[in-house]
């Protein structure tokens, strides 16, 4: 009995030493202040980090006590986005991609939406919350590396659900894109970013992609009255099977060709190709599809257009 009480006391002492949650009154005061942040994306970041602070403080992980300060860091991150009084600190140290296929695919889908949001003037509160939730998902993965116990799907699933909502919001709110330059004979191929025209692992043109095709068709028709040969070639990055990448790149080229035809671009001949991961324009180190490597390889995910 004495041994049991001693162990219980030791566990309580370790938890107290490793984590000092912010008082509930401080959390509520900061939540009220967060609601007055003018920028919706930054407001979502602040509120998202406050939610994480409360959640992380409620289950201190004694099995890997290097993460027992996650709640404190999350609270300080909320302060960072409310008033800038403290520096931002990620609650994970490195991004460990899980070995389970559905977990890995979900994380890559989430990161793709985050990357789209960072460059979109349409990003709002949900996009900010998603950025915070993504950090928590990576922390949950890192926490179990090298152990026999695995958790973290709940964090991934919550972020994935929000990512799908954010992706839909970004698709509905499309700013006027920059018009592509006129396509002239002898010039290098014009490359459309596949990430800007299509959703992750899809050949269906998004609302933002529709505007890109509108401007591309206008540029082609204004620079050429007659197009003898219209060349459209799709590419992917190096991750994924060869068969899948060739199929996806060809379907994206076909979608662009169909879109240009619907917009009045008529050619004597249309050459369609799906090249998969061939002819990369950028080389990025890394053998696994981490978020940083996927972002680095973005220029390789493209559809090239040439005219003669």
N, C-alpha and C positions, 0 to 999 in steps of 0.2 A: 504493500500500500504506500509506504514511504517512497519507494522507488518510482511508482507511478506519479505521485504528486511532484516529485523532483523533476521528472521529465516534462511534466506539463508546465511547471514553472519556467524551465529552461526554454521551452518552445515559445512561451509568452514573452520572455525577456529578449530572445533573439528577434522576434517579430517587432517588438518595440524599438530595438536598437537599430534595425535595418530600415525602418520606414516611419516617418513622422508626418502623417497626413495633415493637410491644412484644416483648420477648424471649419466646421460646417458654415459658420457665419461668414468666414472669409470667402468660401466657395460661392455662397449665395450673393454676396456683395459683388464679386467679380462677374458672376453671371448677369447681374443687373447692368453692370458697366458694359459688358460685351454686347448687350442689346442696343447700345448707343453707338457702336462702331459703324461709321458711315459706309465703308466698302463692304458689300454683301459677302464676297469671298473671304475677306479677312474676318468678318463677323462669324461666318461659318467655321473657320479655323479655330477661333477662340472658343466657341460653344462646343465644338467637337472635342477639343482638348480638355475642357472641363468635364464632359461626360466620361472621358477616359480616366481622368484623375479620380473621379468617384469610383469607377469600376475597378481600377487597379488597386486602390486602397482597400477595397472590400475583400480581396483575395491575395494577400502577400504570399509570394512563392518561396517558401523556405527551402524547397528542393534545389533552387538555383538562386541563391540570395543576391547574386550580382544584379538582379532585376527588381529587387525590393524597393528601389527608389523610383520606380516607374511612375507611381502616383504623384510623387513630389515633382518629378520632371514634367509630367503632363500639366500639372497645375501652373508651373512656371512658364510653360509654353503658352498656356492661355493668357497669362499676364503679358507675355511678349507681344501677342497679337492685339491685346487691348490697349496697352500704353507703351510698349517697347522698353519697359523698365528692367527687363532681364534678357539675356541672350537665349536664343532657341537651342534646344538640345534634343536630338532624336532619342527615343527610348529604346532603340536597338543599336547594336554596334556594327552588324553586317547583315546583308540580305542573303539568307539561306533558302534557296528554292527547294520546296519539298519534292520528294521522289514520287509521290502519288500523282498520277496524270491529271486527275480532275482538280486537285489542289493547285498544281502548277499552272494549268490552263486558266483557272479562275484568277490567280494572282496576276498573270500576264494580261488578262482582260482588264483587270482593275487598273494596272499601271498604264495601259494604253489610254484609258479614259482620263486618268490623271494628266498624262502628257498632252492630250487634246485640250483639257481645261486650262492648263498653264498658259497656252498661247491664245486662248479665246477671250475676247472682251465680253462674252456672254456668260462667263462663269459667275455663279451665285453662291448662296449659302450652302446648298447641298454639295457643290464642288469643294468648298472649304472643309466641310465635315468629312467628305470622302478622303481628302488628303490626310487628315488626322487619323481616320480609321485605318488607312493603309499602313501608316507607321505602326499602329497597334498590331495589325496582322503580321507584319514582318517580325515584330518583337516576339509574338507568340511562337513563330517558327523557330527563331534563334534559341529560344528558351529551352527547347527540347533536343537540340542538336547533341548527339553523342550520348543520349539517355535512352532507356527502354520505354519510357512513357511519352506518348505523343498526344498533343492537343493543339488546338488552334483553328479547327474548322469553323467554329462558331464565329470567330473574328473575320475569317475569310468570307463566310456566307453573308454576314451583315454588310461587309464592304462591297461584295459583288452585287447584292440587291440594290444598294445605293448607287453603285457605278452604272447600272443599267438605267436607273432613273436619271442620273446626271447626263448620260449619253443621249437620252431622249430629249432632255432640256436643251442641250447644246445643238441638237439637230433642228429643233424648232426655232431657235434663236440664231439666225445666220446673219452676220454682218456683211456688208458689201466687200467681197474679196478684191485683192489687187488684180487688175486685168493682166493676163499673160501677154508678153510681147508678141508683136506680129510674127507669124511664121513665114520666113523668107527662104527661097530656094538656095541651097548651099549652106544654110546655117545648121549648127548642131541641132539634134532632136530636142523638142520641147518636152520636158519631163513634168508630169503631174504627180504630186505626192499621193500615193495610194492611201496613206493614213488620213488625208484630207478629203478624199473622194468616197472612200468605203469605210464601213465599220470593220472591227477586228475580225479576220478570217471570213470575210464576206465579199461577194461580188455585186451586191445591191447598192446602187448609188444613193448616198445620203442627201439630205437637203442642202448641205454645204457643197456636196459634189455637183448637185444640179446647177448651182450658181457658177461653179468652176467650168462646167461644160457650156453654159450659156456664153460666158466670156471667151472661151476657147473657140467656139463656133464663130462668134463674131470676129475674132482676130483672124481666123483662117479666111472667112469670106471677104473681109475687107482687104486682105493682102493678096488674094488670088481670085480671079474670076473663074478660072477653070483649074481643077485639081486632077491631074492625070493619074497620079498614084498617091494614095493615102496609106502610110505605114503606121500601124499601131502595135506596139510590143509591150507586153506586161512582164514585170519582174517581181520577185519576192526577196526576202532576206534568206540567209542560209539555214535557218532553223525550220524543222519539219522535214517530212520525207520528200524525196525527189518527185514521186508521183503526185503527192498532194500539192506541192509548190507549182509544178507544171500546170496542173489542172486549174488551180486558183489564178495563176497569172494569165492563163488564156481566157478564162471567164471574165476577168477584169478588163482585158483588152477588148473582148466582145461587147461588154457593157458600154465602154467608151465609144466604140464604133457605132453602136446602136444609138447612143445619145447624140452623137454628132449628126448622124443621118436624120434623126427626128428634128434637128435644128437646121436642116437645109444644106448641110455640107454634102455635096455630091461629088463623087470621084469616079474616074473611069475604071479604076481598080482599087480594091482595098486589100492590103496585105496584113493579115492578123497573125500574131505569133505570141505564144506563151513560153517564156524562156526560164521560168522558175528562178533559181538563185544564180543563174549565169551572169557574167559581165558585171560584177559588183563595182560600184563607183566609190565605195568607201570600205576600208578594212578596219575591223575593230577586234581587239583581243578578247578572248573569253570563249570557253568551250560550252558554257551553259547559258540558257536564255534568261540571265538576270535582267532586272529592269534597266540597269545602266547600259548593258550591251544591246538590248532591244532598241533603246532610244538612239544609241550611237549608229545602229544599222538602218535607221529610218530612210536615209537617201537611197538605199538599195531597193526599198519597196516603192515602186514607181510604175507609171505607164508612159512610154515615150511615143511621141507623135512626130512624123516627118511627112512632108508633102513634096511633090514634084509636079 
